[in-house]
Amino acid sequence: MTDFSAILKDLRRPRLLIRAARHGLSDYRRDRDLKRLLHLGALPSPDRALSVLLSEEAEIEGNRQTGSACYNVARHIEVLIALMAEARLLPRAPV
């Protein structure tokens, strides 16, 4: 099993993107937003969703860093919101 909490903790993105994503967390609805972002009919488990979202975010981040014309800041924020929200659904490791 992948340690998503460590991966997400090591993610370094511009502060404005992270703040915008945190602000959008309160409006996140898994059934609506995850289906739209991932183009799925059925909802995947949180760990499967995180795998797909991390791949999508890495591609978007690459576009941002290279200054690609296909970079979409709104999509980037939506994916970051979904990443944060799905990470909250993972079971917590015992302390």
Contact map, one row per residue, 1 for C-alpha under 8 A:
11100000000000000000000000000000000000000000000000000000000000000000000000000000000000000000000
11110000000000000000000000000000000000000000000000000000000000000000000000000000000000000000000
11111110000000000000000000000000000000000000000000000000000000000000000000000000000000000000000
01111111000000000000000000000000000000000000001001000000000000000000000000000000000000100000000
00111111100000000000000000000000000000000000000000000000000000000000000000000000000000100000000
00111111110000000000000000000000000000000000000000000000000000000000000000000000000000000000000
00111111111000000000000000000000000000000000000000000000000000000000000000000000000000000000000
00011111111000000000000000000000000000000000000000000000000000000000000000000000000000000000000
00001111111000000000000000000000000000000000000000000000000000000000000000000000000000000000000
00000111111100000000000000000000000000000000000000000000000000000000000000000000000000000000000
00000011111110000000000000000000000000000000000000000000000000000000000000000000000000000000000
00000000011111000000000000000000000000000000000000000000000000000000000000000000000000000000000
00000000001111101100000000000000000000000000000000000000000000000000000000000000000000000000000
00000000000111111100000000000000000000000000000000000000000000000000000000000000000000000000000
00000000000011111110000000000000000000000000000000000000000000000000000000000000000000000000000
00000000000001111111000000000000000000000000000000000000000000000000000000000000000000000000000
00000000000011111111100000000000000000000000000000000000000000000000000000001000000000000000000
00000000000011111111110000000000000000000000000000000000000000000000000000001001000000000000000
00000000000000111111111000000000000000000000000000000000000000000000000000000000000000000000000
00000000000000011111111100000000000000000000000000000000000000000000000000001000000000000000000
00000000000000001111111110000000000000000000000000000000000000000000000000001101100000000000000
00000000000000000111111110000000000000000000000000000000000000000000000000000000100100000000000
00000000000000000011111111000000000000000000000000000000000000000000000000000000000000000000000
00000000000000000001111111110000000000000000000000000000000000000000000000000000100000000000000
00000000000000000000111111110000000000000000000000000000000000000000000000000000110110000000000
00000000000000000000001111110000000000000000000000000000000000000000000000000000000000000000000
00000000000000000000000111111000000000000000000000000000000000000000000000000000000000000000000
00000000000000000000000111111100100000000000000000000000000000000000000000000000110010000000000
00000000000000000000000000111111110000000000000000000000000000000000000000000000000000000000000
00000000000000000000000000011111111000000000000000000000000000000000000000000000010000000000000
00000000000000000000000000001111111000000010000000000000000000000000000000000000000000000000000
00000000000000000000000000001111111100000000000000000000000000000000000000000000000000000000000
00000000000000000000000000011111111110000000000000000000000000000000000000000000010000000000000
00000000000000000000000000001111111111110010000000000000000000000000000000000000010000000000000
00000000000000000000000000000111111111111110000000000000000000000000000000000000000000000000000
00000000000000000000000000000001111111110000000000000000000000000000000000000000000000000000000
00000000000000000000000000000000111111100000000000000000000000000000000000000110000000000000000
00000000000000000000000000000000011111110000000000011000000000000000000000000000000000000000000
00000000000000000000000000000000011111111000000000000000000000000000000000000000000000000000000
00000000000000000000000000000000011101111110000000000000000000000000000000000000000000000000000
00000000000000000000000000000000001000111110000000000000000000000000000000000000000000000000000
00000000000000000000000000000000001000011111000000000000000000000000000000000000000000000000000
00000000000000000000000000000010011000011111100000000000000000000000000000000000000000000000000
00000000000000000000000000000000000000000111110110000000000000000000000000000000000000000000000
00000000000000000000000000000000000000000011111110000000000000000000000000000000000000000000000
00000000000000000000000000000000000000000001111111000000000000000000000000000000000001101100000
00010000000000000000000000000000000000000000111111100000000000000000000000000000000001100100000
00000000000000000000000000000000000000000001111111110000000000000000000000000000000000000000000
00000000000000000000000000000000000000000001111111111000000000000000000000000000000001000000000
00010000000000000000000000000000000000000000011111111100000000000000000000000000001001100000000
00000000000000000000000000000000000000000000001111111110000000000000000000000000000000000000000
00000000000000000000000000000000000001000000000111111111000000000000000000000000000000000000000
00000000000000000000000000000000000001000000000011111111100000000000000000000010011000000000000
00000000000000000000000000000000000000000000000001111111110000000000000000000000001000000000000
00000000000000000000000000000000000000000000000000111111111000000000000000000000000000000000000
00000000000000000000000000000000000000000000000000011111111100000000000000000010000000000000000
00000000000000000000000000000000000000000000000000001111111110000000000000010011000000000000000
00000000000000000000000000000000000000000000000000000111111111000000000000000000000000000000000
00000000000000000000000000000000000000000000000000000011111111100000000000000000000000000000000
00000000000000000000000000000000000000000000000000000001111111110000001100010000000000000000000
00000000000000000000000000000000000000000000000000000000111111111000000000010000000000000000000
00000000000000000000000000000000000000000000000000000000011111111100000000000000000000000000000
00000000000000000000000000000000000000000000000000000000001111111111111000000000000000000000000
00000000000000000000000000000000000000000000000000000000000111111111001000000000000000000000000
00000000000000000000000000000000000000000000000000000000000011111111000000000000000000000000000
00000000000000000000000000000000000000000000000000000000000001111111000000000000000000000000000
00000000000000000000000000000000000000000000000000000000000000111111101000000000000000000000000
00000000000000000000000000000000000000000000000000000000000000111111111000000000000000000000000
00000000000000000000000000000000000000000000000000000000000000100011111000000000000000000000000
00000000000000000000000000000000000000000000000000000000000000100001111100000000000000000000000
00000000000000000000000000000000000000000000000000000000000100110011111110000000000000000000000
00000000000000000000000000000000000000000000000000000000000100000000011111110000000000000000000
00000000000000000000000000000000000000000000000000000000000000000000001111111000000000000000000
00000000000000000000000000000000000000000000000000000000000000000000000111111100000000000000000
00000000000000000000000000000000000000000000000000000000000000000000000111111110000000000000000
00000000000000000000000000000000000000000000000000000000100110000000000111111111000000000000000
00000000000000001101100000000000000000000000000000000000000000000000000011111111100000000000000
00000000000000000000100000000000000010000000000000000000000000000000000001111111110000000000000
00000000000000000000000000000000000010000000000000001001100000000000000000111111111000000000000
00000000000000000100100000000000000000000000000000000000100000000000000000011111111100000000000
00000000000000000000110110010000000000000000000000000000000000000000000000001111111110000000000
00000000000000000000000010010100110000000000000000001000000000000000000000000111111111000000000
00000000000000000000000000000000000000000000000001001100000000000000000000000011111111100000000
00000000000000000000010010000000000000000000000000000000000000000000000000000001111111110000000
00000000000000000000000010010000000000000000000000000000000000000000000000000000111111111000000
00000000000000000000000000000000000000000000011011000000000000000000000000000000011111111100000
00011000000000000000000000000000000000000000011001000000000000000000000000000000001111111100000
00000000000000000000000000000000000000000000000000000000000000000000000000000000000111111100000
00000000000000000000000000000000000000000000010000000000000000000000000000000000000011111110000
00000000000000000000000000000000000000000000011000000000000000000000000000000000000001111111000
00000000000000000000000000000000000000000000000000000000000000000000000000000000000000001111100
00000000000000000000000000000000000000000000000000000000000000000000000000000000000000000111110
00000000000000000000000000000000000000000000000000000000000000000000000000000000000000000011111
00000000000000000000000000000000000000000000000000000000000000000000000000000000000000000001111
00000000000000000000000000000000000000000000000000000000000000000000000000000000000000000000111
